Amino acid sequence: MNLRRLELFVAVAEELHFNRAAQRLHMAQPPLSQQIRKLEEECKVALFVRNSRNVELTSEGEVLLEHARRVLAQYAVMESALLHARNGELGRLRLGFVSSAAIRLVPGLVRHMRSTWPGIDLQLREETTDAQLELIAAGTLDAGISREVRTVPGISATVIMHEPLVVAVAADHRLAARATVSLKDLHGESFIAFPRRRISSLFDHISALLHAVGVDFDIAQEAVQFPTILGLVAAHLGIAVVPESMRAFAIPGLVYLDIEDDNATSTISLVYATETSSSLLVAKIKEALDEMSSS
């Protein structure tokens, strides 16, 4: 018993007329009648009662019709699922992200992907850039949204955006009344930053920017979360250089200053294993990010 014969049988059962069924199937009547006879031989029962005027289903034919419709419907579902899978629109996608990307970038990406490709099971995991690279290399993550990605064998990176950096200072700080500052203006300041051993990529990037203009990255206090860093700035323990998206945290006693230096930006990239660069699921993330940036 094959699917084609089931399709022919259903057409005859619904039309109860071999000629009309043949027209519906765009085939001649004799081959149709021949296939129905072969199906009856396979089933070892008569499926239709035929006479010169009528075609009627037997009780066995009614049973087969019920199940044939289910089989054909399930087959159609399977074909659709396979098509979506071939197009990268179905499957599990494990995506890492740095915490700062969760403010603006990740929410929009998740909304876009779930509305456009609901068949993709998007599993999110907050991790530092360094941890993402290790997890991708180990096969635990499929891709990640990272900052200041260093070169790692077997890992590819596609730049998503260059986000401006800003300076967070207490509201009564000597620079607080200014709208903008240069990196050189931060000479002699104490900074609050991530521990380098935990988040080396962004730490090293900010440190390099400051050292390039002769400013020491003098760490007064370490913290592992941006809200904590900003709270400590408001408590007069130091200042902080943070991504512009941190402006979303409106903390009493804290102000943000734009940085005049053109190179004071942070690069956000999509990272993934080089061997999966042709992955359809990874391609969907790239497509979503491209559409978001152009909208």
Salt bridges, closest charged atoms under 4 A:
GLU7 OE1 - ARG4 NH1 3.40
GLU14 OE1 - ARG24 NH2 2.63
GLU14 OE2 - ARG69 NH2 3.11
GLU15 OE1 - ARG20 NE 3.64
GLU15 OE2 - ARG24 NH1 3.25
GLU40 OE1 - ARG50 NH2 3.14
GLU42 OE1 - ARG5 NH1 3.21
GLU66 OE2 - ARG70 NH2 2.88
GLU89 OE1 - HIS84 ND1 2.67
GLU127 OE2 - ARG125 NE 2.75
ASP130 OD1 - ARG150 NH1 2.68
ASP142 OD1 - ARG94 NH2 2.97
GLU148 OE1 - HIS205 ND1 3.58
GLU163 OE1 - ARG147 NH2 2.49
ASP172 OD1 - HIS236 NE2 2.66
ASP185 OD2 - ARG178 NH2 3.00
GLU189 OE1 - HIS173 NE2 3.09
GLU189 OE2 - ARG174 NE 2.81
ASP204 OD1 - ARG196 NE 2.63
GLU222 OE1 - ARG197 NH1 3.53
ASP258 OD1 - ARG247 NH2 2.34
GLU287 OE1 - LYS284 NZ 3.76
GLU291 OE1 - HIS112 NE2 2.94
